[in-house]
Amino acid sequence: MGMLVLTLTHLMLMTEFSVRLKIWISGLTYLSALADEAGGWLVRFVDPLFAWFKIAAFLLLEFSLAALLFVVIAALIRAQIQLRQNSSE
């Protein structure tokens, strides 16, 4: 999971979106990945009620990864459209 998060955030950092959006999405993704990892340890060694925390962290991680994918795909589509417009002129 770590390599996926690292790769997607680096791809997202190369897009033309605002710096604020990049910071929020990458920070949220890293934080939720760490929380997801910590959740398993908390369930095992602290209290089984941390399972709710683990589920919430997992869902947050999945939504933040989906947002990363959306941003990267949108940047690729935008670049393709600009490339076509520049080549037709």
C-alpha positions in Angstrom: 0.0 0.0 0.0 2.9 2.3 0.8 4.3 2.2 -2.8 0.8 2.9 -4.2 0.3 5.9 -2.0 3.8 7.2 -2.7 3.5 6.8 -6.5 0.0 8.4 -6.7 1.0 11.3 -4.6 4.1 12.0 -6.7 2.0 11.8 -9.9 -0.5 14.2 -8.4 2.2 16.6 -7.4 3.2 17.0 -11.0 -0.3 18.2 -12.0 -1.4 21.8 -12.6 -3.9 21.9 -9.7 -3.6 24.4 -6.8 -0.9 23.8 -4.2 -3.6 23.9 -1.5 -5.5 21.0 -3.1 -2.3 19.0 -3.5 -1.3 19.5 0.2 -4.8 18.5 1.4 -5.1 15.4 -0.7 -1.6 14.1 -0.1 -1.7 14.9 3.6 -5.1 13.2 4.0 -3.9 10.1 2.1 -0.7 9.7 4.1 -2.6 10.3 7.4 -5.3 7.8 6.5 -2.7 5.2 5.4 -0.9 5.6 8.7 -4.2 5.4 10.6 -5.2 2.2 8.7 -1.9 0.6 9.6 -2.1 1.7 13.3 -5.7 0.5 13.5 -4.8 -3.1 13.1 -2.2 -2.9 15.9 -4.7 -1.0 18.1 -7.4 -3.7 17.6 -4.9 -6.4 18.5 -3.0 -5.0 21.4 -5.2 -2.3 22.9 -9.0 -2.9 22.6 -11.2 -4.6 20.0 -13.4 -1.5 19.9 -10.7 0.1 17.8 -12.2 -1.9 15.0 -14.5 1.0 14.3 -11.4 3.3 14.0 -9.8 0.8 11.6 -13.0 0.7 9.4 -13.2 4.5 9.3 -9.5 4.8 8.5 -9.8 2.2 5.7 -12.8 4.1 4.2 -11.0 7.4 4.4 -7.9 5.8 2.7 -10.1 4.4 -0.1 -11.8 7.7 -0.7 -8.5 9.6 -0.7 -7.0 7.1 -3.1 -10.0 7.6 -5.4 -9.5 11.4 -5.2 -5.9 10.9 -6.1 -6.8 8.8 -9.1 -9.5 11.3 -10.2 -7.0 14.2 -10.0 -4.3 12.4 -12.0 -6.8 11.2 -14.6 -8.3 14.7 -14.9 -4.8 16.2 -15.4 -4.1 13.6 -18.1 -7.3 14.4 -19.9 -6.7 18.1 -19.6 -3.1 17.7 -21.0 -4.5 15.6 -23.9 -7.1 18.3 -24.8 -4.4 21.0 -24.7 -2.1 18.9 -26.9 -4.9 18.5 -29.5 -5.7 22.2 -29.4 -2.1 23.2 -29.9 -1.5 20.7 -32.7 -4.6 21.9 -34.6 -3.5 25.6 -34.6 
